[in-house]
């Protein structure tokens, strides 16, 4: 496996991007960046109000995350980044920062993800936006460097699966 892996943990809201991303970064002994921390206040306010973000709303945020990937790649550092990356064009933009980026698509049923969203505390994304997230989701295509992660697996097992798939990619 690449000594400095560049990984984006992606999926709809509530799928576990942050938790799995942190665990994956720890297992790889590399840095973790929480993509949500880079949303401009305007985006957070829109989401808190239950208004889905537009492509234009996401553009600056995605460019900032692309720059995080590019900086890590330029320094020879690995990075695990959490980002919804729902559409192919968003992933293409992120890949501009580090062409060899691997996307880990965490997927699960709408019912399971809805339950998780209802249970989580202190996050700006309301349950009401889950349908817009699923509507926007374009799962990675066969020509993208991507790994599918089934969120029904226990977190430790899911991370082991991802690590095995990463090793197979290199």
Steps between C-alpha positions, in 0.01 A plus 500: 500500500611857432690635802295819479145394414252768398151388597161670495236329714176590324127442516174658604452677831491267798683209336798520738758689295656672802515195725631263234734769365657554843539126556646450154749786548607351834546155343709654221688730740415800285315829536124545505310806379132546584351647184202648684737733687568683172141588409460878485249643752250562218493129416458398863212748541327363190532142619387585854192660342432178308596645161704267279824642366530573130801421284593869526480485882733201504759637253720705738477226765610233252783720373620545858494124556680445169769737626531297822564187291746686276698637796527156660604343169760772437648438846500122450252457785211260494155634577156365575230758426130473577283656231159406361639517141154402379545574131761387250589860419571566870734201511666613178567839660645337812723279284657816356676530837639145493436287193551167681231574759293198600135556585348283771125505441314420821155375408192376680124511488310824537325352806828417678656836419183677613519320835862603539419862420221507757738366764793735441548812706646840418517480121365775275355264238131431573326173420283687248793525257555126471274464195684774309829327580377169361357680195839662429704185560686365198684192627856474370524352151719205402767734360545680834744378764237409755421254775148423621448484875185338640400694813308204643842358594634583847744794473815295571400239243418770246842661547669159458304449176606843372866433588488167313349669195759780514779241505346331195497832310873558537 
